Amino acid sequence: SGPVDTMSDLIDRYVREVAPTKAPRTYQDNLRQAKLLRAFFGQMAPADVTPQHLYLYQAERAAQAPVQANR
């Protein structure tokens, strides 16, 4: 379904193809999470995302919303 050059492309694809198959509450949560993920990882190439990036994102997210950070 189109090229996936950036994490934003990948997130868009998930929101378009996978998220709508979820329960309504989960779908809404996925939309909110997608905005946050896009803001942090958006222009990165998927292959460039490292465990360190994931840890940094989770740590920053945990400072604001500890439970959501793990989701």
URRALIN-V698259 format. One record per residue. N is the residue number from 1. RES is the residue in one letter. SS is DSSP state (~ for helix, > for strand, _ for the rest). OMEGA is omega in whole degrees, -180 to 180 (none if undefined). NEAR is the number of other C-alpha atoms within 8 Angstrom. Layout:
n: <N	N>
res: <RES	RES>
ss: <SS	SS>
omega: <OMEGA	OMEGA>
near: <NEAR	NEAR>
This chain:
n: <1	2	3	4	5	6	7	8	9	10	11	12	13	14	15	16	17	18	19	20	21	22	23	24	25	26	27	28	29	30	31	32	33	34	35	36	37	38	39	40	41	42	43	44	45	46	47	48	49	50	51	52	53	54	55	56	57	58	59	60	61	62	63	64	65	66	67	68	69	70	71>
res: <S	G	P	V	D	T	M	S	D	L	I	D	R	Y	V	R	E	V	A	P	T	K	A	P	R	T	Y	Q	D	N	L	R	Q	A	K	L	L	R	A	F	F	G	Q	M	A	P	A	D	V	T	P	Q	H	L	Y	L	Y	Q	A	E	R	A	A	Q	A	P	V	Q	A	N	R>
ss: <_	_	_	_	_	_	~	~	~	~	~	~	~	~	~	~	~	_	~	~	~	_	_	~	~	~	~	~	~	~	~	~	~	~	~	~	~	~	~	~	~	_	_	_	_	~	~	~	_	_	~	~	~	~	~	~	~	~	~	~	~	~	~	~	_	~	~	~	~	_	_>
omega: <178	-179	177	-178	-177	176	177	176	-179	179	178	180	178	-179	-178	-171	-174	-175	-179	179	-177	174	-176	-179	179	178	179	177	179	179	178	-180	-180	179	-179	179	179	180	-177	-172	-167	-174	179	171	180	-178	-179	-180	-178	174	179	177	-179	179	179	178	-178	180	179	-180	-180	178	-179	-175	-174	-178	-179	-178	-180	-178	none>
near: <3	3	5	7	8	11	14	11	11	11	11	8	10	9	12	8	8	9	12	9	7	8	7	6	6	9	12	8	8	10	10	8	8	10	8	8	10	12	7	7	9	11	8	10	9	9	4	6	9	6	6	6	8	9	8	8	9	10	9	8	11	12	7	6	8	9	7	8	10	7	4>
